[in-house]
Amino acid sequence: MTIHELQENIVKEFEQYGDWEERYKHIINLGRALPAIGESIRTEKYKLSGCQSQVWINAKLDEGKIFFEADSDAAIVKGLIALLIKVYSGHTPDEILYNPPYFLKDIGIDKHLSPTRKNGLGAMMKQIQMYAVAFRTMLNKVN
């Protein structure tokens, strides 16, 4: 499934929830469903700066596609990173870089986050893009 299709699916998924209390519950449940990461990832090396909560993100390249793993100590933040992973994990660096996360605005999350959480969400997306740039550079050197 393309990143665009995944984003459209998320927009449709959120349309079924009537209010933001239900949407927040869904976001929290997405975070709970994230696979656990190893303690070796819950270190300063993978810790994201720019977030009020603690967030750890790691990425691996496998056959030209990037796979992300992440965790957070805050339920909503963990759900937000789960949304980003749902969209971007398993795609090529170029696919990630050329498909901004428009679904966040379409589901209205940008209007329902505190300024600090909004900054944190931006930092998470920036980290995903930075991994994509690094892996693209690495792939270009190999080819």
N, C-alpha and C positions, 0 to 999 in steps of 0.2 A: 504494500500500500504506500502511496506517495505521501510526503509530508503535507501537501495540500489536502489530500483526502482524509488524513488523520485529523487535521485541524477542523475540517468540516464536520467530521464525526463528533468531535468534542463539542462543537457549537450546538449540534443537534441534541447531544446528550444533556447539555446544560439547559436546553429549552424545556425539558420535561419537569424541571424543578420550578415550583411556583414562586418561591421567595429566596432571599439570600441566606436565611437560616438553613434551609434545605441544601442550598448550593455549598455552603461552608461545610455542612456535614458530609456531603459527597467528596469535597476536596480532602477532608480529614481521612475519610475512608480510603481514598486513593493513596494517601501517604502510608496508611497502615498496611496496605497491600504491597508496598515496595519490598523487594527482597532485602534481607539484612546484609549489611556490608561487614567485612572483616575488620578486626581491631587495627590491622595495619593501615587501613584507609582512614580511620578516625584519629588522624595525626595532624600536626600543624602543616605538613607538606600538602595535604589535600583540603585543608580548611579554607573556606572562602572568606575573604575580607570584604567588607561592605555590607554585611548582614548583621542585624542586631542579634539574631539567633545564631547558634552554631550550625554551620552547613559544611558538609564534606562532599566533594565531587571528584570522581576518578573516571577516566576514559581509557578504553583499550581499542586498538585498531585490529580488525580481523578481516582479511580478504577485502580490504579497501573500504570497509564500513566501520563506523565508530559506535561502540557500545558503552553506555554510561551507567554508572552506579553512584548512588548518593544516599545521604541520610541527613537528618536534622534533629535537633532536640526540641523543636517546636512543631506541634501537630499541623497547623495550617501551612507553615513553611515546607514541611515534609510533603504535604499534599501538592503544593505548588511545584516543587522540584519533580514530583511524580508526574505531573502533567507535562512538564517540559521533556522529561525522559520518554514518556509515552509517544511524544511527537518526534523527537530527534534521534533517539537511540536506534541503531541499525541502519543508518543512512550514511552516505558518503560525505566527506568534508564539503564538497561543492553544494550538495543538496541542502546541507545545514546552513551554509553561508548565504545561499540565494533564496531562502524561504524564511522570512522574518515571522515571528509569532503573532500574526494578526488575530488569531483566535482569542488571545487574552482580552483584546479590546471588544471583540464580537460577543464574548460571554459577559462582558461588563465588569470583569475583575478589577480593571484599572480604576473604577469609580468606587470600589468597595474595600480597598486596602488602605491602611494607614500610610503616611509618607515613608516611614522607615521600612515597612514591608514592601512598598513599591520599589524603593531603592534596592532592597535585598533581591527582589524578583529580577530587577535589571542586572544586578551583579551575577545572579545565577545564569541568566541568558548570555551575558558577556563571557562567562567562563566556558560555557558550552561552545560558543563561537571561537574562543581562543584555542580550545582543543582542536577544533576543526581547522583553523589556520595552521597550527603546528603540524597536524597530521598531513594536511595538504602539502605543506612545504617538504615534509619528510618523503611523501610519495613522489613528488616532483623530482627530488634528488635521486631517487631509486630508478625512475624511468628516464 
